[in-house]
Amino acid sequence: MRYWLMKSEPSVYGIGDLEQEPDRTTEWSGVRNYQARNFMRDEMRVGDRAFFCHSSCDEPGIAGIVEVARAAYPDETQFDRKSAYYDAGADAGNPRWYNVDVRLVKKTRLVGIAELRANAALKRMRVLQRGNRLSITPVTAKEWGCIIRMMGESGIGNRK
């Protein structure tokens, strides 16, 4: 199993929105960065866990845990002319953009970016590095365990 951090602006789609989904599952669509796309397309597997992180908001930070519920498949928003994520250069025969489906495992207390930065064990965490703007980043098993302990949620860290 691999671990990830997936960022979303809560004004666009937040952890509360995911809680309201009938099966608590959604497609993680609209990613338009090649590195983040490659993580989803090439490395994410069903059962991988991810931190759901709120970004570009008053209180950025980790708000919950999700699990990859469906492996990468073409992101349909790239073909929808009415979508903000439409890509005129995308070809249905050779899609440019992919998404995965994620399922809510648990909404947690918010672990803010400042709290994450204050933990010396996380000093190399990719999302905390200066200039990092990726919406999806890998998380090491050590970082995962550290954050799970910070949350006080030791029983939900790994797949059951």
C-alpha positions in Angstrom: 0.0 0.0 0.0 1.2 3.5 -0.8 0.2 6.7 0.9 -0.7 10.1 -0.6 -1.9 13.6 0.2 -4.6 15.0 -2.0 -5.4 18.7 -1.9 -8.7 20.4 -2.7 -10.1 23.8 -2.1 -13.1 23.4 0.2 -14.9 26.1 -1.7 -14.8 23.8 -4.7 -15.0 20.4 -3.0 -14.4 19.8 0.6 -14.5 16.9 3.0 -18.0 17.8 3.9 -19.1 17.4 0.3 -17.6 13.9 0.3 -19.5 13.1 3.4 -22.7 14.0 1.6 -22.1 11.7 -1.4 -24.5 8.7 -1.3 -21.7 6.1 -1.1 -19.1 8.6 0.3 -17.2 8.2 -3.0 -16.2 10.7 -5.7 -14.1 11.0 -8.7 -10.9 13.1 -8.1 -11.2 14.9 -11.4 -10.0 18.2 -12.8 -6.3 17.6 -12.0 -4.3 19.5 -14.7 -0.7 19.0 -13.6 1.3 16.3 -15.4 3.1 15.1 -12.3 -0.1 14.8 -10.2 -1.7 13.1 -13.2 1.2 10.7 -13.4 0.8 9.8 -9.7 -2.8 8.9 -10.2 -2.4 7.2 -13.6 0.8 5.3 -12.9 1.2 4.8 -9.2 -2.1 4.9 -7.3 -3.7 1.6 -6.7 -7.1 0.6 -5.2 -6.7 0.4 -1.4 -4.0 3.1 -1.2 -4.8 5.6 1.5 -4.6 9.4 1.3 -4.9 12.4 3.5 -7.7 14.7 2.2 -6.2 18.2 2.6 -8.0 21.5 2.4 -6.0 24.2 0.6 -6.4 27.8 -0.4 -8.7 28.5 2.5 -8.7 30.2 6.0 -7.5 27.0 7.7 -5.5 24.8 5.3 -4.7 21.4 6.6 -5.6 17.7 6.6 -9.3 17.2 7.2 -9.7 13.5 6.7 -8.6 10.2 5.3 -9.7 8.6 2.0 -9.0 5.4 0.2 -8.5 4.9 -3.6 -11.7 3.1 -4.6 -11.1 2.9 -8.3 -7.9 2.9 -10.3 -7.1 5.6 -12.8 -9.4 6.1 -15.8 -9.8 9.0 -18.3 -11.1 12.2 -16.8 -14.3 13.0 -18.7 -14.1 16.7 -17.8 -11.3 17.1 -20.4 -13.9 16.4 -23.2 -16.7 18.5 -21.8 -16.7 21.9 -23.5 -18.8 23.3 -20.7 -16.4 22.2 -18.0 -13.8 24.5 -16.5 -11.4 21.6 -17.0 -12.1 21.2 -20.7 -8.9 20.6 -22.8 -9.2 21.3 -26.5 -6.1 19.3 -27.1 -7.4 16.1 -25.4 -8.2 13.2 -27.6 -10.6 10.5 -26.6 -8.5 7.9 -28.3 -5.4 8.9 -26.3 -6.6 10.8 -23.2 -4.3 13.4 -21.6 -5.9 13.5 -18.2 -6.9 10.8 -15.7 -8.6 10.6 -12.3 -9.2 8.0 -9.6 -12.2 7.5 -7.4 -11.7 8.0 -3.7 -13.9 6.9 -0.8 -14.1 8.6 2.6 -12.6 6.5 5.4 -13.0 9.1 8.1 -13.3 12.8 8.6 -10.8 13.8 11.3 -9.9 16.8 13.3 -8.2 19.4 11.2 -4.4 19.1 11.4 -3.3 22.5 10.2 -0.3 23.2 8.0 1.3 25.1 10.9 0.9 22.1 13.2 2.5 19.9 10.5 5.4 22.3 10.0 6.0 22.4 13.8 6.7 18.6 13.8 10.4 18.0 13.2 9.6 14.4 11.9 7.8 16.0 9.0 10.4 18.5 7.9 11.0 16.6 4.6 7.3 16.0 3.8 6.8 17.0 0.2 3.7 19.1 0.7 5.6 21.3 3.2 8.5 22.1 0.9 8.9 25.6 -0.3 7.3 26.1 -3.7 5.4 22.8 -3.7 2.1 23.4 -5.5 1.2 19.9 -6.5 -2.4 18.8 -5.6 -1.3 15.2 -5.1 2.0 14.2 -3.4 3.3 10.9 -2.1 3.6 10.5 1.7 6.1 8.1 3.2 5.0 5.4 5.7 6.9 7.2 8.4 5.1 10.6 7.7 1.8 8.7 7.5 2.2 7.2 10.9 3.4 10.4 12.4 0.3 12.3 11.2 -2.1 9.5 12.2 -0.6 9.8 15.7 -1.0 13.6 15.7 -4.6 13.1 14.8 -5.1 10.6 17.6 -6.5 8.1 15.1 -4.1 5.2 15.4 -6.9 2.7 14.5 -7.6 4.1 11.1 -4.2 4.4 9.5 -4.1 1.2 7.5 -6.5 -0.7 5.4 -8.8 -3.0 7.3 
